[in-house]
Amino acid sequence: MDSAAENKKETVDRNDFQIVEGEILEVSTGASVEDSIEVKTKISTRSQKRFENQKSKTAVQTIYLAVPFVFLTVTLLGGLRLSAQSNDFLFIKPALVCLIFAAITLVLFFRANLIRVKDWFSEEFSFTANAANALVLFTLFTASTQIFNALLPERGLPFWIVAFCFFWTLWNNLFADFDTIKLLKSLGALLGIAFVTKYLILANLTAPANDNWLKGLWENPARETFTYLLDLPTFSAGTGYIQFFTLALYLIGLFLIPQNIKTGSTQTTAVSSKPL
């Protein structure tokens, strides 16, 4: 009986204990934790610097490569026309009034803070940086000149009517309270109306090229009359497509150009803060 009692007591004592499963953990010292935090901080800093350098490189490529390329393409295509008979390339030089309109447009860009001149040119910048920024703005000026050259009728009464509308609108905008968004909307609407007027309305009033003007007068008396009275030149229909692409490319260039440029001692970064 004593043996049975002792066995029962041992069974009860064993049931009182709880079995806990777990792992043996190694406790790190304070120095190793600090070293781990420092390593992680260095990795994070390097990643951030690498991202900033990549972003700066992309911005520099956009300003000094992409933007001038777009505006120089607009400058080339703005004076391009296709002859009506043989589709030969014709390059029309811009009138003096186009340069005046382009200068007024740049002033509007400066007033509306689309481009901040004080952030593009500074005594803190090197001569090379200032010269490069000036070249970028010069390509903007030439592209603006050729856009007006593309949208203005070449000669005759329509040239003076459309030129007066351009001058009146741009001159009034000089004294208006503009921000970036309002300016871009106004400029886009102005250029769009001019494109429709020249390449849709006036182009349909122009008689097709014909060696025999008597035959043309007999077949299309209204068009021949408008062509004679308005002194409208005749171009191929492909000219309108080219100038539509040119106008779209010009607007894309305005979107890409940054408001200000910050030049550091080792790299150049661009900050684009135009509201969308």
Order of alpha helices (4+ residues) and beta strands (2+ residues): alpha-alpha-alpha-beta-beta-alpha-alpha-alpha-alpha-alpha-alpha-alpha-alpha-beta-beta
